[in-house]
């Protein structure tokens, strides 16, 4: 083999190596993209499985709460674990009857609560008044109705108060003057569809202190709850995946029926979720 042949072979080898390097460079993003899509598909599938498990646990818990027999679950006494598949779900049931009903509580009670959780008195009173405007039946077309809507538009809101009761707890975020910090601080003490004052035996310290603040000012005492009233409960179900991911479902429910024995109907008042990737 002469020198020219060796040179040509060497050049061909270099060219082949260069072509292979270019192809590898071009293929790398495609491979990475395919791998990323596969990971996303797996993650999405697992989140769907976790959501299905958590949602199923909510309705299984409702079944236990409606049961007056040996399978009855008592709210607030334990964390129940539902492990009927490969996805264990932890369930926590808390009694909401010690909280303020956002549709029934007075402006004074709401203002006192907001002050208790950190708002200054002026802001607390302003937000409590805005909540009352939100839930109070809208008057006929006229000055008062227009002034409510104009206030929201003037302050940059794209909506106005509907003039009807709150249907969901997170509607509070839409009320004029309600800040994220105030919402986060007060929401643990608020509920829906209780239709009466907080039950003292279920009330946390902040609620008891708020009731004391209000009733000290108007001279009233803390009254007894209506034991024939509805039972409002919050169910929190958290499903955990093997890779550390989780899906949490939160449901606020109302049970109607006798104080002792099984309830005869239920209604879901609120429905929310949160998730964590593994």
N, C-alpha and C positions, 0 to 999 in steps of 0.2 A: 504494500500500500504506500503510495507516494505521499508527499507532504500536502498536496492539494486535497487529496481524499480525506486525510486526517483533519484538515482545516474545515472541510465541509461537514464532516461528521460532528466535529465539536460545535460548529455553528448550529447544526440541526438540533443537537442535544440542548444547547442553551435556549434555543427558540422554544423547544418543547417544554422546558422547565418554566420559561417565562409565561407561556400560554397557560400552563397548569396553575401558576401562581395567580394570574389574572382571574381565571375561572373560580379559584378558591375564594379570592377577594370578593367577587361578585356574588358568589353563592352564600357567603357567610350571613349577610342580612336576611336572605330568604330563609335560611335555616333558623336563625334567631327568631325571625317573625313567626315561623311555624311553631317553634317551641313555645313562644309567648302565647300564641293563640291556643295551643293545647293546654297550657297552664291556666289561662283564663276560662276555658271551657270546663276544666276540672273544678276550678274554684266556683264557677257559676252553678255547676251541677250540685256541688256539696252544699252551697248556700240554699239551694232549692230544697234539698233533703232536710237540712236543719230547720228551715221555715215550716216545712210540712210536719215535722216532728213537734215543733213548738205549738203550731196551730192545733194539731190533734190533742196535745196535752191540755190546752185551754178548755176544749170541749169535754174532755174526760174529767177535768176538774169540776166543771159545771155539773156534770152528771153526779159526781160525789157530793156536791153541795146541795143538790136537789133531793138526795137520797136521805130518808129519815131512818134508815136501818143501820146495820153494822158497818157499812162502807161510807158513812157520813164523815166528811173532812171538816174539822173545826178550824175556822180562820185564825191565823196568828199563833197557832200552837206548835207548828213544825214546818220544816221544809220537806215536801214530799218529792220522791223521785219516781218518775215513770220510766221504766227501762224495758219496754216491750219489743224493742228492735235494737239495731246496732247503735242507735243514737240515744243516749240517756238524756232525760230532761228533768231539770230541777224546777219545782213549782212552789211558789210562795203566795199565800193568800192573806191579804190584810183587810181589816174592817175599816171602812171609810166613814162610819157613823160619828166619829169624833172630830169631823172636819166641818168647815163652813160650806154650805151649799151656795154656789155663786149666783144662783137665780133667786134665792130666798133671803140671804143675809142682808141686813140693813147697810146703808152707807156708813153708819157709825162703826159697825163691826168690821167692815172691810177696811176703812181708814185706820182703825186701831190695829188691825192685823198688819197692814203695810208699814205702819210706824214701828211695830214690834220687830219686823224683819229687816229694818234698816232705812226705810224712806223717811225723809223729813216730813213734818206735819203738813206742810203746804202741798207737797207732791202727793202724799198719801191721800189727802182729802180730794185733790183734783182727780186722781185716778179712780177713787171710789165713786165720785160723781159721774165720771165718764162711763163706768161700768153700769151704773143705774140708768143712764141715758140709753146705753146699748140695749138693755134688756126690757126697757119700758115701752109699751105700745106706742107706736108713732102717732102723733096727732094728725088731723086732716091737713091738707095742703095749707100752709100759712107760715107765719113768721117763725114759730118755734121749730117746726120741721126744717125749714130752710136754714135756720141758724145752726142747727146740729150738723147738717151736711156741709154747710159753708165752712164751719170750723175745721172739719177734717180736710177739706180741699185746700184751705188757706195754709194748713200745716204740712202739705205735701202728700197727704194720703190719697189713694185712688179709690177709696170707698168711704162710706158713711155708716153710722150705726143703723142696724136693720130694724130696730124697734121690736125685737122679739127675744125670747129667752135664749141663753147660750145652749147650743147643741153639742159642743165639744169643749173640753177644757182648754185646748190650745187656741181657741178663738180669742182668749184673753190677750194673746200677743198682738191682736189687731186693734185693741182699744187704745184710743189716744192717750199718750202719756205713759203707757206701760213699757218699761224698758226690759231688755233681756235679763239684767241682774235682778230686778224686782220680780219678774215672772219666776225665775229660778228659785228665788228665796221664798216666795209665797205659795207656789203650786203644791208643795207637800202638805199644805193645810187647807186645801180647797177641793171640793168635789161637786158632783152633779146629782140631781134627782133625789136628794135626801128629804127635801120638803119640810124641814123643821130645823130647830137649833141643834148644835152638836150634842151628842150624847156625852155626858161628863165622864162616864166610866171608860170610854174609848178615846177620850181627847188627849193629845200630847200636851206637854207643858206650855208651848207657845199658844195653843188655842185656849187653854184654861186661863192664862195670863191675859189674853185679849178679852175674853168674856168678863174677867174681873175688872179690866180697865173700863169697859163700856158700862157695865152694870153698876159700878161704883159711881159713875157720873150721873146716871138717871135714877139711882136709888133702887133698882130692881135687884132681886136675887136670882141666882142661877136656877132655872126651872128644871123639872124632870122631863125627860124625853117621852114621846108617845111610843109606847112599846108595841103598838099595833101598826106603826109606820113601816115603810119599806126598809129592806136591808141592802146596803150598797157596799160592794166588795171590789177590791182590785186584785186581779190575778196576774202574776208575773211568771212566765215560763221561759226558761233559758235552756236551749239545746246546744250541746258542745260537740264539735268535731274532733277527729283524732289529731289533726294538725294544729290544734289550738284555736281554730275559728269557732265562732258562736253566733247564734241568732236568738234574740230575745223578743218575745211577744208580750205586750201589755194589754189587758182588757179590763175595762171598768164595767161591772154588771150590777143590775138591780134585781133582787129577788122579792117577790110578793107572795105572802101566804101567812099562816099562823106563826106566832112566836116560837112555839114548840112543834116539832115534827117537820116533815118535808115541805118546802115551798112548792107552789103549784104552777108557777110560771117565772120566766126570767126575761130580761131585756139587756142587750149589750148597749151601753151608753157611749163608750169610747174605745178606740182600737188603735194601738200604735206599735212601733217596733224599733229595734236597734240591732246592729250587727257588727261583728269584728272579724276581720280577715286573719287567717293563720299565717 
